[in-house]
Amino acid sequence: MKKLLLGSTALVVGGLMAAPAMAADPIKVGVGGYYTFYAVANSIESSYATNGSFTSYKGLFFMQEGEIHFIGQTKLDNGTSVGVNVELEAWNPNAGATGSMATIDEAFLFAFGDWGRVELGSRDAASYRMYYGAPSALIGFGAIQHNHVVGNALAFASNKAAFHSTTATNTAAWQDTQRINYFTPRFQGLQIGVGYTPKINTPSAGGYFGTTGLAGGVGGLGSGGFGACGFAGAANISSCATNDYAWQDGFDIGANYLNKFGDVTVAAYGSFAYAAFNPGYSALGTASSQITGSNLASWTMWTAGLQFGYKGITLGGSIGYDNQGMGSNYYTGVDNATRFATAGIMYETGPWQVSFMWMGAINSNGNGSATVQSIASGTNAATFNGSGGAAGTFGGTPGVNSTVFSGPFALAFGAETAQKFELGANYALGPGVKLTGGAFINNQSGPSNAVTGNTWAILMGMDVRF
C-alpha cells in the first residue's frame, strides 16, 4: 500500500524558487520495482445466454504483474530535493482499441522539502494514495492494491457495482492522468493533499458504465489511447478539445490523521473529488440517450476510512460514494451511483501477516440491466437486447410504446450488487521476498444474466520488491 509521510513547514514557492544551488550533486538514477506471480485454482461461474449459448472458464491459470522503477533525485543546497520517477511495465498489458500497448505506467517529476511535496506528471491522485481503511495481506488485491481481478469477465464488464468490489479508495478510475499533486507537511498528525488534472477520458475499468451506460470520451481507449487528452498514462499531447464528451478540470482533496496513544495507533482518512462533464456540440447524440434515458454528467465521489492498530492487530474499514460520471436516468428518475464499504482485520507477528476482509458495493441501476441474448463460444462477445440480431433494436416513445421499458426485450431493473470475501497471508523469506497466498469468494448479482456471476479462488504465489 502506498503511503506518504512528509515533514515540516514553510511554502512551496520558497523551496522551489530559491537561487540555483550549483554545488548540488547531479541526479543519479537507480533501479527498483516489484514483481508478483500467482497460481490460481478457481471455479468461475459460466456466462449463459437466453438462447442456450454459454462461455465456461478454466479452473487453473497463472497470472503476473510487475514494474521496473527508474528513480533519481538530488538535494539542492537550499534544502529542496528534486527528482524523477519513471515506471516501466514488466509485463504486457492488454492492448487497447488502437492495438497499442502501454509500456510506461507512471512518469513524473517531484520535489520535496520542509514546505511539503509536489508532483508533476502522470501520477495517481493525491487523495487516492492517502487512503487508510481495511488492511489486507493478500498482495495485489485488498482495498487499494487492485492489480488483479479473478471472476466472471462478462459480469465484471456489465455490473456497474463490480469496480468498487476491487477498490475502496477515491479517484480509482482517474489513475495516472497528467496532473499536479501537492502534499502539505504533516502537522500534529494531520496531512492534506490536493490534486488537479485538466482532462479525464473514459476509464478503462470494465463495468464502469455497464452495458446500458454511455461511453464517454473519444472511444474505447483501453491501454492504447495514447493520442487522447486525459489518457491514464504518460503521454505527451496538447491541443485538448473541450467538446469531446469527456471530463475536465478534475479536482481532488484528501486528508489523513496519524497518531499513537500508548500501544494504540489511529489513522483516519477522508477525501472528495469532482470533475465537470464536457458535452460536444451535438450533445444528445453521445452524452445522452432519448431512447433509454441514459446520460453522462459531472463526476462526484468521496471516501472516508478509519484504522486502529494494537500490538500487531490492525482493524479498519471505509465507506464511499461514486456517481461514476452518470446522471439520473431521464425516465426512471433513479441514479446510477455506487455506494460501497469495506472492513478488515490483519494480524502481524514476526515474518507473518494474515488478514480477512470484506468489500461490498451496490449500484442504484437507474439505467437498467441488459439481458444477454447470445454469446460466442469461448469469448465474452455477447449480443444484448436492443443491440441488434434476434433481439431487435430499442425504439418507440418512452411511456407510450417503448421497447426499453416494456415488451419482450425490455431492460431489467433493480439494484446491481457486488461483494468479495478475502482471506490473505504472506511470509517474508528475506528482505524484499515474500511468499503470498489466500482465498476469496466474490459474486456479482442483479436483475439480469449479464450482471450475475459467482467465483471462488485459491491463490499461491511470490512477491519480490527491489
N, C-alpha and C positions, 0 to 999 in steps of 0.2 A: 504494500500500500504506500502510495506516495505521500509524504508529509513534508511540511515546510516548517523549520524552526529558525526564525530570523531574529536578529538582535537590535537593540538600542534606539537612538533618537536622531533628530535633525531632518533636513529637507532633501528630497531627491535632486533638486536643482543644484544645491550646494555641493553634492557629491560628484555629479557628472560634469558640471560646467566650470569646475576649478581649472587653474592653469595646467597645461600639459606637464606630465611628470616623466621626462625623457629618461630618467635613470632607472625606471622600472624594467624588470626582466621581460623579454618578448614572450608572447604566448607559445607554449609548447603543448601540443595535442597528445593526450593519452587515449587509450582504448579501454572501454568497459562494455557492459551489457549483460544479457541473460539469455538462457535457452531452457525451454520446458518441453518435456516429452511425456505423453501418456499412452498407455494401452488401455482400451475401453471395452469392457464387456457390458452389453446392454440389451434391453428389449424396448424397441420403439414401435409404438402402435402404427399399423399401416394406415395409409391415406386411402379412403374409399369414396367413390363417386356414386351418384344415384343410378347410373346405368350399369353398375356392377364392376366397372374397371377399378383398379387399385394399384398402389405402389407400396412395396414392402421394403424394409430396411435391414441391413446386415447387422448381426449381433456382436461382431467383433471388428474393431478397427483401431488404427494408430492415429494420433494427432500430435502436432508440434507447432511451436511458435517461439520466436526469439528475435532479438535485436542486437546489433553491434553499435555501441555509442562511441563517438569521437568527441571528446571534451577537452577544452583547453581554456586556461584563464591566466591573467596576470594581475598583480596588485600594484596600483599606481602609488606614487609617493604621497598622494593626498588621502590615502586610506581606502579608496574605492577599488574594488575588484571588478574586472571586465572580462567576459569570456564568451565562448561559442559552444553550442551543443548541436551535433548532427547525429540522428539516429537512423541507421541503415537496417532495413528489414533483413532478417537472417533466414527468411523462408519466402515462398512465392505466394503473395496474397492473391485472392480471387480477382480475375480480370473483370473490369467494368464493361459498360456498354460500348466503349470505344475499342475494346480489345487490348488496352494497355494495362500494365501492372505498376502499382506504386512501389518504388524501391526505397524511398525515404519516408519515414514516419513523421518525426518532428525535426525541425531545424530552426534554431533561434539564437539570438544574442541575449546576453544577460549582464546585469551589473548589480552589485550589492555593496552595502557598507552600513555605517551607523544609521543612515537615513532609511533603510529598508532594502527592497529588492525590486527591480524592474526587468521585464522580459519582453522581447520584441521579435515577432516572427510566428512560425507555425508551432502552436503550443496549446495544451489543454487549458481550459478556462481556470481562472484563479479560484472561483468558488467550487469547482469540481474537485480540485486537489486538496482542499481544506477539510474534506469530509471526515467526520467521526460518527460512528454508529455501530452497526452489527459487525463483530470481528469474524474472521474466517481463517482457518489453517489450510484450506484447500487452495493451493497456489494456482492463480489464473482464473479462479471462479470468485465466489464471495459476493459482497455487496458493491464493490468498486472495481475489482480485478476481473472485469468481464471480457477476458481474452478468448474464452472458449464457450461454445454452446453445443449441447447434445440434446436432440429432441426431434420431434416430427417437423421436418422442414416446411411442409405446406402450412401447418398450424402456426409455426413461428412467423411465416410470411403473411398470414391472413389475420391473426388475432392481434388487435390493437393494444391489448394489455401485456402481451408477451415480452416486449422490450424491457419493461420495468420489473420483470421477474429475473432479469440478469444484471441490472444496475439500479442502485437506490440513491445515487447522488445527483447533483444538479448539473445541467447543461451536458448530459452524456451524449446527446446527439449533435452537439456543437464542437466536438473534439477536433483539435489540430487545425482549426481555421487560422488564417492570418490574423494576429491580434496583438494587443498591448495588455500586459498584466502589471499591476503594481501591488506589492505587499508592504504594509506598514511594519515597523519594528514591533516586537511583542512587548507589551507594557502591562505589568501586573497580571500576566497570564493571558491577555487579550491581544489578538491579532486580526486585522481586517485586510481583505484582498478585494481588488476591483479589476474588472477587465472590460475591454471593448473590442468588438470585431466589426468591420464595415459591412461584410456580406456573409450570409449563411445560405448555402444551397441545399437542395433536397438531401436529407440524411440518408446514408446508405443502409441504415439498420433495417433489416427485414421486419415487416409487420408494423412499421411506424404509422402508416396511414390506413393499413388494412386493404382489403380488396375493394371496398366501397368508397375509399377516400380518393382524393385527387392528388396527383403527383405535382409537387411544386418545382420551381426552377426550370432549367433548360432541358431536362430529361433525366433518364436513369444514368447517374454518374458512376455509381459503384466505385471501384478503385482507380478508374482510368479517366476521370473527368478533369484532366489537367488544364484544359483551356477555359474552365468555368470559374468566374469570380465566386468566392465563397466555398470553393472546394476544400474538403477537410484534408489538407496536406500542404507540403512545402512547395507551392507554385510561385512562379514569377510572372505575374499578369497585371494588367492595368486596364483602363477604359471600361470600368464595370458598368453595365446597364442598370437602370433603375426600374425598368418596366419588364422584368424577366420572370414574373410570377414567383419570386423568391423572397427571402427575408433580409433585412438590412438593419444596421445600427444595433447590433446585439450588445446589450449591457448586462453585466452580472456583478453581484456583490456578495461576498461571503464573510463570515467571521467565525472564529473558534476561540474557545477559552480553555486553557490548560492549567491545572493546579493540583497540589498534593496536600492532603490533610492527614498527617500521621502516615499510616500504611495505606490510605485510600487515595487513589488518583481519580481525577474528574476531568472529562473532556466534553465540551458542549459545542454544537455546530448549528449554524443557520445560514441560509442563502436564498437569493432571489435572482431571477433573470427575466429579461424582456427583449423582444425583437419585433420591429414593425414589419408588416407584410406589405409587399410592393406589387400590386396587380399590374398587368400590362394594359396597353391601350384598348385591348379587346377583352376586358376583364371577365365577362360572363362566359367566354369561350374556354378558359382554362382555370380561372380562380374559383369558379362556382359552377354548379350544375342545376339548371332549371328543371331537369328531369328527376334526379334523385334527391336534390336539396342539399347535397354536399357543398362545402365551401372552405376555403383556406382563410386564415385570419392572423392577427398578431399573435406572437408566441409568448406564453407566460408560463413560468414554472417556479416552484420553491421546494426546499427540503430543509428539515430540521432533524438533528440527531443528538443523542446523549450516550456517554460511555463511562463506565466505572471500572476501576481495577483494584484488586486486593490480593496480595500475596500469591501472584501467579494466575489469578482468575480475572478475566475481563468479561464484563457483561454490557451489552449495548443494543441500541436499536434506533430506528429513524422512521419518519413519515414524510410523504411528499405528494406534490400535485404537479401535473404536466398537461396542458391543454393540447399538446402535440402539434401546435400550429394550425389547428382546425377550429372553426366556429360551430355554433349550434346549428343543427340541420334546419333548413328553411321550413320544412313541412312538419317534422315531428316536434320541433322546439327543444329537442334534447341535445346536450353537448356530446363531444367525443373525447372528453378529458379522462386521463387515467389517474386514479388515486392509488398510492402504493405505500407499503410499510414493510419493515424487516426487523427481526430481532434475533440475537445470537449470543452464545456464551463460548468462551475459549479458555482452556487451561494450559499453562506453560510450566514445564519443570525440566531443568537441565536442557538436553538437546531436543526435547519433545514439545510439540504444540498439537493440541486436539481441540476440535470445535464442533458445535452443532448450530445450524442457522436455518431460519425460515424467512422466505420472501413471498409476498402476495401483492397482486395488483388487480384492479377492477376498472374497466372502461365502460362508460355510460352507453356507448354504442348508438348514438343518435342517428348515425348514417345507416345502421342495419348491417347484417352479415349476409354475404353472398353464399350460394349453395353450389358445390362442385357437381356439375352435370356429367363430366367425363374427365379422365386423366390418362395421359400417355404412360404406358407401362415402363417402369424403371426411371421415371422422371417425376417432376412436380409441375409439368406443363398441363395446367388444368383449364377446362372450359367452364366458366361460371354462368349462372343465369343472368341474362341481359347482355352477355358478351358475344352473342352470335351462335352459330352452329344450331344444334337441336333446340336450344333454349330460346332462340329468337333474340330480339333486341328490345330493351326497355323503351317505352314510349307512352303516349297518351297524356292526359292532363291530370296532375295530382288532385285528388279529391273528387274526380269525375270518372275517368276511365283509365287511370294509370296502371300499368303493369308492374310498377315498382312496389306498390303497397297492397295490391290485391291481384288475384289471378294465379295461374299455375306456376309462374316464375317469380312471384313476389319475394322481396327480401325478407329475412327473418330478423326479428327484433328481440331485445333482451340483452342484459349485460354480457360482455366478454370478460373472462377472468383468466388469470394465470397464477400458479403457485409453484414454489420449489422448496423442498426439504433437503438440506445438505449436511452431510457428516464428513469432516475433513481431518487429516492428520499429516504432519511432516516430522522428519527426524534429521537433524543436522549430522552428517557424516564427517564434516570438516568445514573450514572456512569457505563459504560460498557454495557448498554442495549439500543438497537435501534430497532424501527420499520423500516422496509425497504421494498421497492417495486418499481415497474416500469413496463415498457413495452418495447418490442423490435420487430423489423422485421429483419429477416435475410434470405438471399437467396444464393443458390449456382447455378451457371449456367455454361454451356459448351456445347460441341457438341454431347453429348450422354445422354441417360436416366439414366446412372449410376451416373452422376456428377451434376444433377439438383435437386433442391428441394427448396420450399418456406415455411416459417414459420412465424407466428406471435404469441406472447405470452404476457400475463399479469401476473405479479407476485406480491405476497404479503407475507411477512414473518417477521421473527425476527432474530436479530443477537446479541449474547451475548459474551463479552470479559471478561476474568477473570484472 
